[in-house]
Amino acid sequence: MASGGAPLPTATQCATKVELSISCENLMDMDVFSKSDPLCALYINTSDSQWYEFGRTEMILNCLNPKFAKRFVIDYYFETVQRLKFCVYDIDNDTYDLSDDDFLGELECTLGQVVSNKQMTRPLLLKNRRPAGRGTITICAEEITDTRVANFEVSARRLDKKDRGTHIYHQVLHRRALNSRGLVTHGNLFMQVVYNNLNPIWRPFRISLRTLCGGDVEKPIKVDCYDHHSSGSHDLIGSFKTTLAEMQTGTHISPAEFECINPKKSMKKSYKNSGVCFGSLYIVEYTFLDYIMGGCQINFTIAIDFTGSNGDPGSPQSLHYISPEGYNEYLAAIWSVGNVIQDYDSKKMFPVFGFGAQLPPSWQVSHEFPVNFNPANPFCSGIEGVVDAYRHCLPQLKLWGPTNFSPIINHVACFARQALQQHVASNYFVLLIITDGVITDMDHTRAAIVEASRLPMSIIIVGVGGADFSAMEFLDSDDKLLQAPSGVVASRDIVQFVPFRNFQRNSVALAQSVLAELPDQVASFFNAYKLKPPNLFNSPFCKSSKQVVA
């Protein structure tokens, strides 16, 4: 248990550790008098630089269907494209160099693809990209950093009355301190004092399982109940011992019961107890990877600003001008964010909309039109399909105005609202808005964002060009939750804004900046609504704890 007054740990982090296990089937047999002796080497490439070797499995003798015991533990970052290459060799000698061993095939993928599938089987390929016989490789991912958070409800009845009053407080384990707000702290745990009450109901609290019991739900926990005194000389009323597993048998309606025993009184024949405590561990929070590995899909929608302030696309001064190298800031933003997000959508079909342009043949202004001009099917296949649709539609539009965000926000919010009605964490929606200018419908946009804050949805805004983006920064309410004109306050911050000019030609840094907050937004929303991963028993929590949460 950590000591001191550290803040309560959150259930999610932007980075965690993932363990990869490797197996193969139907490997090519390269040996004449025996079967191949396979080994798998893992290579990593995180920034378009050279591949470097991360590690190797053991060699398995005479086996075409190896299940390697050696596992790889990798730091996982959602906001980064982490490229992996698994190379399988038939080891023929004792040298460390693999270039003189027979190559049995390889697989290139991203860590995002692995964790979103949890178990992924793919064919092995030779260097010329042809199949390596019938050989396949299977990669399994499991989160090994335990970031679970246990939520407790504790109360008591008929506690012993002490001479100096009944100022009761409760703590887990022995070490304690009282801060200026009347909260008892123990490392990362805090609880409030309940005054003048022999039947106290303490406010629900939460603590990480790692801090409380090292992640072991069978590890004993001692709970002490005291009569509190400001002098610090607190009187022990009684104690009980339990485990998280035992507390999980209780529910909010029917909590588990524990007799509160005072050791000094327990020797008396007439003594029964010093009161009864009731407790329940009513939920365990899931991490971002629990949701992703449990089948949650990240649905990615792109909205592109086609207002006149971007300039004539045929002019090199226009933000929509595509250079001979195929570059502009809009395309760079799409590639940077899309390359990360696409690994978390199994279908990789992305709806793309434009706003602020006049459309043929009527040349009326639209603030929500599909860039492929197909309202019945606005989806593009992969990020390559998004780029192709953008390039194709650009010459057919007349850039106009004004710059209205609320129509496209409300459009995506409609689908997020439908997903919320499924009562399971199956879909989360991310809207990427790429824009060059000041918002015209600010009041409507504020109202739309506040409404969307109560839905499984996040908004990323990338500002291109050199305009004044102070209004965008206002929407990204890091310091104070956004308020609608009606006075309604957002339930959470769902907007992340970055100016593209801060990340010129650095796509990795741009993606990291705009996506760093997304894992916590996903996990905190679903946990707040008590929504479980759709495939509950595929999540690392269920695999490690082997129990159903009450």
Buried (B, 14 or more C-beta within 10 A) or exposed (E): BEEEEEEBBBBBBBBBEBBBBBBBBBBBBBEEEEBBBBBBBBBBBBEEEEEEEBBBBEBBEEBBBBEBEBBBEBEBBBBBBBBBBBBBBBBEEEEEEBEEBBBBBBBBBBBBBBBBBBBBBBBBBBEEEEEBBEBBBBBBBBBEBBBBBBBBBBBBBEBBEBEEEBBBBBBBBEEBBBEEEEBBBBBBBBBBBBEEEBBBEBEBBBBBBBBBBEBBBEEEBEBBBBBBEEEEEBBBBBBBEBBBBBBBEBEEEEBBEBEBBBEEBEEEEEEEBBBBBBBBBBBBBBBBBBBBBBBBBBBBBBBBBBBBBBBEBEEEEBBBBBEEEEEBBBBBBBBBBBBBBBBBBEEBBBBBBBBBBBBEEEEEBBBBBBBBBEEEEBBBEBBEBBBBBBEEBBEEBEBBBBBBBBBBBBBBBEBBBEBBEEEBBBBBBBBBBBBBBBBBBBEBBBBBBBBBBBBBBBBBBBBBBEBEBEBBBBBBBEEEEBBBEEEBEBBBBBBBBBBBEEBEEEBBBBBBBBBBBBBBBBBBBBBEEEBBBBBBEBBBBBEBBEEEBB
